[in-house]
Amino acid sequence: MANPTITSSSYAGEFAGKYLGAALLSASTLDAGAVTILPNIKYKAAMKVGAFSNLVRSADCDFDSTTSGLTLTEKVLTPTELQVNLQICKKELHADWEAAQMGFSAFDELPPLFSDYVISRVAAEVANATETSIWSGSAGEGSFDGFTTLLGADATVVDVAQDTVTSSNVIAQLGAIVDAAPSAILGKEDLTLYVSTNIARAYIRALGGFASNVGANGIDNKGTTWYNGGELSFEGINIFVAKGLGDNEAVLAQKSNLFFGTGLLDDRNEVKVIDMADLDGSQNVRVVMRYTAGVQIGIGSDIVLYS
């Protein structure tokens, strides 16, 4: 079979939003709706954070607004402009794509065009990079300040001393995080305990009988077979495994207090696949993606950081 031909105009303009949406929103945190998503930010989004003072007072016959007040502060979410500039040889991916089209693949749905296949491979890497940046990113090349960076710089955030989490101490460590939480957020419907992969693994193992306060046979006397990949919770609080968190890191917050922003339909977003064969006679393919992404927190004092 001859090498497939990719036209330079295949993926620009109207299809750009589609592929960028797949790349960004396939990051596990966004795909699960684990934080609040603010799409279509043209440049920046300003979020007002209000705090009331002396709202309730003893009743009398007068109207007196001088004793009560509302203090507004502003948090700004400015998505960072990011891009992918990739050049690959068609031979590197052609064999995989050709095998997939012939049915030698575990996937049921595959892109019918080679250009789609290239973009899907690149989009998967963009999603992974986005997931990491959301939680652990720091402003620099190819990244933006993630939640742990923003929380670490906010003096109002409740900090809990970090330890190396194991199956024997994970319950105590999670308990320390919840104990440090402001009482006002406990019981909120969207309160979530975001944990790293290793903390989740230690918690699953602990509930399988590896923690002294659980019992040798674990939950329902099932030992390590108790967990089948379902949802986790701790003291009534939903646990979300944030794959972008570093080892031994956790965040306790409401979903409505953590924000991800992107200019998904912004004019600056684009996806292009350029076949260089007609330009320089090579078998190279260039992939160009441009998009924006960033995160911001709301009320820092309502968040607990274990990091």
VMD Tcl script that draws the C-alpha trace (Angstrom):
set ca {
  {0.00 0.00 0.00}
  {1.32 3.42 -0.90}
  {1.93 5.97 1.82}
  {-1.25 7.92 2.59}
  {-1.49 11.50 1.43}
  {-2.45 14.23 3.90}
  {-3.72 17.54 2.59}
  {-2.57 20.66 4.41}
  {-6.12 21.99 4.60}
  {-7.66 18.89 6.22}
  {-7.73 20.12 9.79}
  {-7.89 23.86 10.21}
  {-10.75 26.16 11.00}
  {-14.07 24.45 11.68}
  {-12.60 21.18 12.98}
  {-10.07 22.84 15.29}
  {-12.48 23.17 18.21}
  {-13.49 19.52 17.89}
  {-10.00 18.15 18.26}
  {-8.89 20.63 20.89}
  {-12.01 19.79 22.87}
  {-11.08 16.13 22.71}
  {-7.47 16.83 23.69}
  {-8.23 19.08 26.65}
  {-11.40 17.58 28.03}
  {-10.05 14.04 27.88}
  {-7.75 14.91 30.77}
  {-9.19 12.70 33.51}
  {-9.97 15.56 35.92}
  {-11.91 17.47 33.26}
  {-13.50 14.42 31.69}
  {-14.96 13.47 35.08}
  {-16.16 17.01 35.80}
  {-14.13 16.95 39.02}
  {-13.60 20.73 38.93}
  {-15.60 23.66 37.58}
  {-14.90 24.23 33.87}
  {-15.08 27.72 32.40}
  {-14.96 27.40 28.58}
  {-14.63 30.08 25.93}
  {-12.50 32.55 27.88}
  {-11.36 35.08 25.29}
  {-8.57 36.60 27.37}
  {-9.21 36.34 31.09}
  {-12.11 35.69 33.48}
  {-12.56 37.73 36.67}
  {-14.31 35.93 39.52}
  {-15.74 37.92 42.41}
  {-15.29 36.45 45.88}
  {-17.57 38.01 48.48}
  {-17.37 38.02 52.29}
  {-20.18 39.40 54.46}
  {-19.60 41.00 57.86}
  {-22.10 41.64 60.66}
  {-24.92 40.48 58.42}
  {-27.35 39.66 61.24}
  {-27.98 42.13 64.08}
  {-30.55 42.74 66.76}
  {-33.89 44.01 65.47}
  {-35.07 47.61 65.91}
  {-37.26 50.05 64.00}
  {-34.50 51.59 61.89}
  {-32.64 50.66 58.74}
  {-28.94 50.91 59.35}
  {-26.61 49.61 56.66}
  {-23.47 50.89 58.35}
  {-23.12 47.88 60.64}
  {-23.24 45.28 57.86}
  {-20.95 45.06 54.90}
  {-19.83 43.07 51.88}
  {-16.19 42.87 50.94}
  {-15.48 41.80 47.38}
  {-12.14 40.48 46.22}
  {-11.26 39.40 42.72}
  {-9.61 36.26 41.43}
  {-8.51 36.32 37.80}
  {-8.17 33.24 35.61}
  {-5.92 33.94 32.65}
  {-5.44 30.87 30.44}
  {-1.91 30.37 29.18}
  {-1.30 30.16 25.45}
  {0.20 26.78 24.57}
  {1.16 25.04 21.36}
  {2.33 21.80 19.80}
  {4.85 21.94 16.95}
  {5.64 18.37 15.96}
  {7.32 16.86 12.92}
  {7.20 13.11 12.39}
  {7.92 10.76 9.54}
  {4.83 9.07 8.09}
  {6.65 5.75 8.25}
  {6.75 5.91 12.06}
  {2.97 5.75 12.41}
  {1.93 4.28 9.08}
  {2.51 0.65 10.15}
  {0.38 1.05 13.28}
  {-2.42 2.80 11.39}
  {-2.40 0.23 8.58}
  {-2.56 -2.67 11.07}
  {-5.45 -1.02 12.85}
  {-7.41 -0.60 9.64}
  {-6.95 -4.29 8.87}
  {-8.55 -5.20 12.21}
  {-5.42 -6.03 14.20}
  {-6.33 -3.75 17.07}
  {-8.07 -3.92 20.44}
  {-9.94 -0.69 19.68}
  {-13.37 -0.82 18.07}
  {-13.48 2.74 16.76}
  {-10.49 4.05 14.89}
  {-9.98 7.17 12.78}
  {-10.63 6.25 9.13}
  {-8.02 8.70 7.83}
  {-4.32 8.70 8.60}
  {-4.50 12.41 9.41}
  {-7.16 11.67 12.05}
  {-4.93 8.96 13.47}
  {-1.98 11.33 13.80}
  {-4.10 13.95 15.54}
  {-5.61 11.40 17.94}
  {-2.13 10.27 19.00}
  {-1.00 13.84 19.58}
  {-4.26 14.75 21.34}
  {-3.74 11.94 23.84}
  {-0.35 13.39 24.78}
  {-1.86 16.88 25.09}
  {-4.49 15.48 27.46}
  {-1.81 13.89 29.64}
  {0.20 17.10 29.76}
  {-2.94 19.09 30.61}
  {-3.81 16.74 33.48}
  {-0.33 17.14 34.97}
  {-0.38 20.93 34.60}
  {-3.83 21.23 36.21}
  {-2.54 19.83 39.49}
  {1.25 20.11 39.58}
  {2.15 22.61 36.89}
  {4.29 25.68 37.36}
  {4.47 28.59 34.96}
  {7.21 27.88 32.47}
  {7.82 26.14 29.18}
  {4.72 24.23 28.10}
  {2.87 24.55 31.39}
  {0.88 26.83 33.69}
  {0.52 27.23 37.46}
  {-1.44 24.25 38.73}
  {-3.59 23.95 41.83}
  {-0.81 22.86 44.20}
  {1.33 25.80 43.07}
  {-1.50 28.30 43.58}
  {-2.54 26.78 46.89}
  {1.03 26.73 48.18}
  {1.35 30.45 47.47}
  {-1.97 31.36 49.16}
  {-1.49 32.15 52.86}
  {-5.19 31.61 53.59}
  {-5.12 27.95 52.52}
  {-5.13 25.41 55.37}
  {-1.88 23.43 55.24}
  {-1.42 19.93 56.66}
  {2.06 18.50 57.18}
  {2.86 15.90 54.54}
  {4.18 12.42 55.24}
  {5.07 9.39 53.15}
  {1.73 7.61 52.86}
  {1.56 3.85 53.27}
  {-1.23 1.34 53.80}
  {-0.55 1.44 57.54}
  {-0.85 5.21 58.00}
  {-3.12 6.32 55.14}
  {-6.30 6.35 57.24}
  {-4.63 8.53 59.87}
  {-3.29 10.89 57.19}
  {-6.65 11.26 55.47}
  {-8.20 11.83 58.89}
  {-5.74 14.65 59.57}
  {-6.77 16.34 56.30}
  {-10.46 16.16 57.13}
  {-9.86 17.28 60.74}
  {-8.12 20.40 59.43}
  {-11.06 21.36 57.18}
  {-13.20 24.36 58.12}
  {-16.46 23.10 59.61}
  {-18.41 25.23 57.12}
  {-17.43 23.04 54.15}
  {-17.97 19.67 55.83}
  {-21.17 18.12 54.59}
  {-21.22 20.15 51.37}
  {-22.50 18.04 48.49}
  {-19.59 18.79 46.18}
  {-16.85 18.45 48.80}
  {-14.17 16.20 47.32}
  {-10.93 14.71 48.59}
  {-8.49 14.80 45.66}
  {-5.65 12.33 46.20}
  {-2.62 11.15 44.28}
  {-2.46 7.70 42.76}
  {-0.20 6.31 45.47}
  {-2.51 7.54 48.26}
  {-5.50 5.91 46.57}
  {-3.57 2.68 46.19}
  {-2.54 2.75 49.86}
  {-6.14 3.40 50.93}
  {-7.48 0.50 48.86}
  {-4.86 -1.79 50.32}
  {-5.57 -0.57 53.85}
  {-9.26 -1.38 53.50}
  {-8.25 -4.81 52.24}
  {-6.86 -5.68 55.66}
  {-3.49 -3.95 55.79}
  {-4.50 -1.35 58.39}
  {-4.59 -2.22 62.08}
  {-8.03 -0.66 62.62}
  {-9.70 -2.43 59.69}
  {-9.21 -6.09 60.53}
  {-7.09 -8.77 58.91}
  {-9.83 -9.76 56.43}
  {-10.62 -6.23 55.29}
  {-13.98 -4.81 54.19}
  {-16.78 -7.40 54.25}
  {-14.14 -10.04 54.96}
  {-13.11 -9.92 51.30}
  {-9.45 -9.11 51.82}
  {-7.72 -7.52 48.84}
  {-10.55 -8.60 46.52}
  {-13.01 -6.09 48.05}
  {-12.26 -3.36 45.50}
  {-13.51 -3.71 41.91}
  {-12.70 -0.27 40.54}
  {-15.73 1.62 41.86}
  {-15.94 4.92 43.69}
  {-14.05 5.57 46.91}
  {-15.05 7.67 49.90}
  {-13.65 8.62 53.28}
  {-15.97 9.50 56.17}
  {-18.71 10.32 53.70}
  {-16.47 12.49 51.48}
  {-16.04 11.41 47.86}
  {-12.47 10.60 46.83}
  {-11.22 11.53 43.38}
  {-7.91 10.15 42.13}
  {-6.19 13.16 40.57}
  {-3.54 11.59 38.34}
  {-1.78 14.92 37.96}
  {-0.97 15.15 41.68}
  {2.51 14.16 42.77}
  {3.07 11.27 45.17}
  {1.82 11.88 48.73}
  {-0.21 14.94 47.74}
  {-3.88 15.64 48.38}
  {-6.36 18.52 48.27}
  {-9.67 18.79 50.09}
  {-12.00 21.28 48.40}
  {-15.40 21.80 46.86}
  {-15.61 21.29 43.11}
  {-17.23 24.70 42.90}
  {-14.10 26.26 44.44}
  {-11.63 24.93 41.84}
  {-11.72 26.33 38.31}
  {-10.27 25.33 34.95}
  {-10.48 27.80 32.09}
  {-9.86 27.49 28.37}
  {-10.63 29.48 25.26}
  {-11.94 26.37 23.50}
  {-13.77 28.32 20.81}
  {-11.30 31.19 20.75}
  {-9.93 32.32 17.41}
  {-6.41 31.49 18.57}
  {-7.19 27.77 18.75}
  {-6.15 25.76 15.74}
  {-5.23 22.27 14.65}
  {-3.37 21.63 11.42}
  {-1.79 18.59 9.81}
  {0.64 19.55 7.05}
  {2.02 16.96 4.62}
  {5.48 18.18 3.64}
  {5.75 15.88 0.60}
  {4.56 18.52 -1.86}
  {6.75 21.20 -0.26}
  {10.14 19.55 0.16}
  {9.72 16.00 -1.14}
  {10.11 14.44 2.32}
  {7.83 11.97 4.09}
  {7.48 14.28 7.07}
  {4.21 15.39 8.56}
  {3.92 18.49 10.72}
  {1.25 18.77 13.39}
  {0.35 22.18 14.79}
  {-1.97 22.78 17.74}
  {-2.57 26.07 19.51}
  {-4.86 26.43 22.51}
  {-5.18 28.04 25.95}
  {-5.58 26.52 29.41}
  {-5.25 27.55 33.06}
  {-6.64 27.08 36.57}
  {-7.62 29.27 39.50}
  {-8.94 28.79 43.03}
  {-11.83 30.61 44.67}
  {-11.76 30.96 48.47}
  {-8.42 29.74 49.76}
  {-9.50 29.43 53.39}
  {-12.03 26.76 52.36}
  {-9.32 24.48 50.94}
  {-6.95 22.06 52.69}
  {-3.60 21.31 51.05}
  {-1.60 18.20 51.89}
  {1.66 18.83 50.10}
}
mol new
graphics top color blue
foreach p $ca { graphics top sphere $p radius 0.5 }
foreach p [lrange $ca 0 end-1] q [lrange $ca 1 end] { graphics top cylinder $p $q radius 0.2 }
display resetview
